[in-house]
Amino acid sequence: MEIQYALQGFLLYDSLERTEEKYGYTHLSAGDLLRDERKRPGSQYGELIENYIKDGKIVPVEITISLLKRAMDETMAANVQKNKFLIDGFPRNEDNLQGWNKTMDGKADVSFVLFFDCDNEICINRCLERGKSSGRSDDNRESLEKRIHTYLESTKPIIDLYEKMGKVRKVDASKSVDEVFDKVVNIFDKEG
Protein backbone atom coordinates (compact mmCIF):
# COMPACT_ATOMS: atom_id res chain seq x y z
CA MET A 1 0.00 0.00 0.00
CA GLU A 2 1.37 3.39 -0.96
CA ILE A 3 0.75 6.44 1.18
CA GLN A 4 1.20 10.15 0.59
CA TYR A 5 0.67 12.42 3.55
CA ALA A 6 -0.70 15.91 3.07
CA LEU A 7 0.27 18.02 6.03
CA GLN A 8 -0.77 21.53 6.82
CA GLY A 9 -3.11 23.14 9.24
CA PHE A 10 -5.54 24.20 6.54
CA LEU A 11 -5.40 22.26 3.31
CA LEU A 12 -6.67 23.23 -0.09
CA TYR A 13 -9.24 20.48 -0.21
CA ASP A 14 -10.19 20.96 -3.85
CA SER A 15 -6.61 20.31 -4.99
CA LEU A 16 -6.54 17.05 -3.04
CA GLU A 17 -9.90 15.94 -4.45
CA ARG A 18 -8.69 16.67 -7.98
CA THR A 19 -5.44 14.78 -7.28
CA GLU A 20 -7.49 11.79 -6.18
CA GLU A 21 -9.41 11.80 -9.46
CA LYS A 22 -6.36 12.31 -11.70
CA TYR A 23 -3.97 9.81 -10.07
CA GLY A 24 -6.27 7.16 -8.60
CA TYR A 25 -5.48 7.83 -4.96
CA THR A 26 -8.13 7.48 -2.32
CA HIS A 27 -8.25 10.74 -0.40
CA LEU A 28 -8.78 10.22 3.32
CA SER A 29 -9.12 13.30 5.47
CA ALA A 30 -8.35 12.64 9.13
CA GLY A 31 -10.50 15.65 10.02
CA ASP A 32 -13.46 14.45 7.96
CA LEU A 33 -13.23 10.98 9.48
CA LEU A 34 -13.18 12.51 12.96
CA ARG A 35 -16.12 14.83 12.21
CA ASP A 36 -18.11 11.92 10.75
CA GLU A 37 -17.39 9.80 13.82
CA ARG A 38 -18.40 12.69 16.06
CA LYS A 39 -21.81 12.83 14.34
CA ARG A 40 -22.34 9.06 14.24
CA PRO A 41 -25.21 8.11 16.56
CA GLY A 42 -23.98 6.05 19.47
CA SER A 43 -20.30 6.85 18.91
CA GLN A 44 -18.31 6.28 22.07
CA TYR A 45 -15.88 9.00 20.92
CA GLY A 46 -18.30 11.65 19.64
CA GLU A 47 -18.26 14.03 22.60
CA LEU A 48 -14.52 13.63 23.17
CA ILE A 49 -13.80 14.39 19.49
CA GLU A 50 -16.09 17.44 19.58
CA ASN A 51 -14.29 18.87 22.61
CA TYR A 52 -10.84 18.33 21.12
CA ILE A 53 -11.81 19.86 17.76
CA LYS A 54 -13.54 22.87 19.35
CA ASP A 55 -10.47 23.53 21.53
CA GLY A 56 -8.13 23.25 18.52
CA LYS A 57 -6.40 20.25 20.10
CA ILE A 58 -5.22 17.03 18.49
CA VAL A 59 -7.54 14.05 19.01
CA PRO A 60 -5.83 11.07 20.71
CA VAL A 61 -3.85 9.03 18.19
CA GLU A 62 -5.60 5.73 18.89
CA ILE A 63 -8.91 7.16 17.75
CA THR A 64 -7.58 8.82 14.60
CA ILE A 65 -5.52 5.81 13.52
CA SER A 66 -8.40 3.41 14.09
CA LEU A 67 -10.61 5.57 11.86
CA LEU A 68 -7.93 5.86 9.15
CA LYS A 69 -7.14 2.16 9.21
CA ARG A 70 -10.83 1.24 9.06
CA ALA A 71 -11.36 3.54 6.05
CA MET A 72 -8.29 2.10 4.30
CA ASP A 73 -9.37 -1.49 5.00
CA GLU A 74 -12.92 -0.79 3.77
CA THR A 75 -11.59 0.85 0.59
CA MET A 76 -9.28 -2.07 -0.22
CA ALA A 77 -11.98 -4.64 0.67
CA ALA A 78 -14.33 -2.99 -1.85
CA ASN A 79 -11.64 -2.80 -4.56
CA VAL A 80 -8.25 -4.47 -4.16
CA GLN A 81 -6.83 -2.09 -6.83
CA LYS A 82 -7.51 0.90 -4.55
CA ASN A 83 -4.35 0.60 -2.48
CA LYS A 84 -2.92 4.10 -2.89
CA PHE A 85 -3.95 6.68 -0.32
CA LEU A 86 -3.53 10.40 0.13
CA ILE A 87 -3.93 10.95 3.85
CA ASP A 88 -4.86 14.52 4.59
CA GLY A 89 -3.99 16.16 7.90
CA PHE A 90 -2.07 13.34 9.56
CA PRO A 91 0.26 12.87 11.42
CA ARG A 92 -0.13 16.11 13.34
CA ASN A 93 2.31 15.50 16.19
CA GLU A 94 4.98 13.14 17.49
CA ASP A 95 2.40 10.93 19.20
CA ASN A 96 0.51 10.58 15.87
CA LEU A 97 3.72 9.69 14.06
CA GLN A 98 4.77 7.08 16.63
CA GLY A 99 1.28 5.57 16.69
CA TRP A 100 1.21 5.41 12.89
CA ASN A 101 4.66 3.81 12.72
CA LYS A 102 3.69 1.23 15.33
CA THR A 103 0.33 0.36 13.72
CA MET A 104 1.34 0.50 10.05
CA ASP A 105 4.95 -0.75 10.19
CA GLY A 106 5.45 -3.03 7.21
CA LYS A 107 1.90 -2.39 5.96
CA ALA A 108 2.33 0.98 4.26
CA ASP A 109 5.09 2.84 2.47
CA VAL A 110 5.11 6.61 2.91
CA SER A 111 6.38 7.94 -0.41
CA PHE A 112 6.38 11.62 0.44
CA VAL A 113 4.72 14.37 2.42
CA LEU A 114 2.81 16.97 0.43
CA PHE A 115 3.11 20.17 2.45
CA PHE A 116 0.76 23.03 1.62
CA ASP A 117 2.53 26.09 2.98
CA CYS A 118 0.41 29.17 3.55
CA ASP A 119 0.44 32.38 5.58
CA ASN A 120 -1.55 32.12 8.83
CA GLU A 121 -3.81 35.08 8.10
CA ILE A 122 -4.70 33.73 4.64
CA CYS A 123 -5.56 30.39 6.25
CA ILE A 124 -7.72 32.06 8.87
CA ASN A 125 -9.58 34.13 6.29
CA ARG A 126 -10.19 31.10 4.06
CA CYS A 127 -11.54 29.08 6.98
CA LEU A 128 -13.73 31.95 8.17
CA GLU A 129 -15.15 32.18 4.65
CA ARG A 130 -15.69 28.41 4.62
CA GLY A 131 -17.37 28.73 8.03
CA LYS A 132 -20.18 30.78 6.54
CA SER A 133 -21.58 27.60 4.99
CA SER A 134 -19.68 24.65 6.52
CA GLY A 135 -21.43 24.40 9.86
CA ARG A 136 -18.09 23.38 11.39
CA SER A 137 -17.76 24.30 15.05
CA ASP A 138 -14.05 25.08 14.59
CA ASP A 139 -14.47 27.62 11.77
CA ASN A 140 -14.20 30.64 14.06
CA ARG A 141 -11.24 32.92 14.79
CA GLU A 142 -10.67 31.68 18.35
CA SER A 143 -10.54 28.00 17.35
CA LEU A 144 -8.43 28.78 14.29
CA GLU A 145 -5.86 30.70 16.33
CA LYS A 146 -5.67 27.73 18.73
CA ARG A 147 -5.19 25.41 15.76
CA ILE A 148 -2.34 27.56 14.46
CA HIS A 149 -0.68 27.47 17.87
CA THR A 150 -1.07 23.68 17.94
CA TYR A 151 0.30 23.48 14.39
CA LEU A 152 3.41 25.52 15.24
CA GLU A 153 4.02 23.61 18.45
CA SER A 154 3.20 20.07 17.32
CA THR A 155 2.88 19.65 13.55
CA LYS A 156 5.71 21.83 12.25
CA PRO A 157 8.34 19.62 13.98
CA ILE A 158 6.89 16.59 12.13
CA ILE A 159 7.20 18.42 8.81
CA ASP A 160 10.78 19.34 9.75
CA LEU A 161 11.53 15.68 10.53
CA TYR A 162 10.21 14.52 7.14
CA GLU A 163 12.12 17.36 5.49
CA LYS A 164 15.37 16.02 6.98
CA MET A 165 14.47 12.64 5.47
CA GLY A 166 14.05 14.28 2.04
CA LYS A 167 10.35 13.40 1.88
CA VAL A 168 8.69 16.84 1.90
CA ARG A 169 7.28 18.29 -1.31
CA LYS A 170 6.26 21.88 -0.61
CA VAL A 171 3.51 23.79 -2.41
CA ASP A 172 2.81 27.50 -1.97
CA ALA A 173 -0.85 27.28 -0.98
CA SER A 174 -1.41 31.04 -0.92
CA LYS A 175 -2.07 30.88 -4.68
CA SER A 176 -5.37 30.10 -6.40
CA VAL A 177 -6.75 26.56 -6.35
CA ASP A 178 -5.83 26.10 -10.02
CA GLU A 179 -2.26 27.31 -9.47
CA VAL A 180 -1.89 25.04 -6.44
CA PHE A 181 -3.31 22.09 -8.36
CA ASP A 182 -0.80 22.68 -11.18
CA LYS A 183 2.03 22.46 -8.65
CA VAL A 184 0.51 19.31 -7.15
CA VAL A 185 0.26 17.77 -10.63
CA ASN A 186 3.94 18.53 -11.23
CA ILE A 187 4.86 16.82 -7.97
CA PHE A 188 2.74 13.72 -8.67
CA ASP A 189 3.99 13.52 -12.27
CA LYS A 190 7.56 13.58 -11.00
CA GLU A 191 6.99 11.15 -8.12
CA GLY A 192 5.13 8.62 -10.25
C-alpha positions, 0 to 999 in steps of 0.5 A, spaced: 500 500 500 502 506 498 501 512 502 502 520 501 501 524 507 498 531 506 500 536 512 498 543 513 493 546 518 488 548 513 489 544 506 486 546 499 481 540 499 479 541 492 486 540 490 486 534 493 480 531 491 482 533 484 489 529 485 485 523 487 481 523 481 487 524 476 492 519 479 487 514 482 489 515 490 483 514 495 483 521 499 482 520 506 481 526 510 483 525 518 479 531 520 473 528 515 473 521 518 473 525 525 467 529 524 463 523 521 465 519 527 463 525 532 456 525 528 455 518 528 449 516 533 452 512 538 459 513 537 463 512 544 468 517 541 463 523 539 463 528 545 470 527 546 472 528 538 467 534 539 471 537 545 478 536 542 476 539 535 472 545 538 479 547 543 483 546 537 487 540 540 489 534 536 484 528 538 488 522 541 492 518 536 488 511 537 482 514 535 484 517 529 488 511 527 483 506 528 478 511 523 484 511 518 485 504 518 478 502 518 477 507 512 483 504 508 481 497 509 474 498 507 476 501 501 481 495 499 476 490 501 471 494 496 476 494 490 483 491 491 486 495 486 484 501 490 491 501 495 494 508 494 492 513 499 492 520 500 492 521 507 490 529 509 492 532 515 495 526 519 500 525 522 499 532 526 504 530 532 509 526 534 504 521 538 501 521 531 507 519 528 509 514 533 502 511 533 502 510 525 509 507 525 507 502 530 500 500 527 502 501 520 509 498 520 510 493 514 503 495 511 504 501 508 510 505 504 510 513 505 512 515 499 512 523 500 509 528 504 505 533 500 506 540 504 501 546 503 505 552 505 500 558 507 500 564 511 496 564 517 492 570 516 490 567 509 488 560 512 484 564 517 480 568 512 479 562 508 476 558 513 472 563 516 469 564 509 468 556 509 465 557 516 459 561 513 456 555 509 460 549 513 457 548 519 463 546 522 464 548 530 471 550 529 471 555 523 471 561 528 477 565 529 478 563 536 478 555 534 483 557 528 488 561 532 488 555 537 489 550 531 495 555 528 498 554 535 497 547 535 500 546 528 506 551 530 508 547 536 506 540 534 505 539 527 511 543 524 516 539 527 513 533 524 514 536 517 521 538 519 523 531 521 520 529 514 524 534 510 530 532 513 528 525 510 528 528 504 520 526 503 517 533 503 514 536 497 512 543 498 507 547 495 505 554 496 498 554 498 497 562 498 495 561 490 489 560 487 486 553 487 488 552 479 495 554 481 496 550 487 493 544 483 498 545 477 504 544 482 501 538 485 500 535 478 507 537 477 509 533 484 505 527 482 507 527 475 515 527 478 513 522 483 510 517 479 
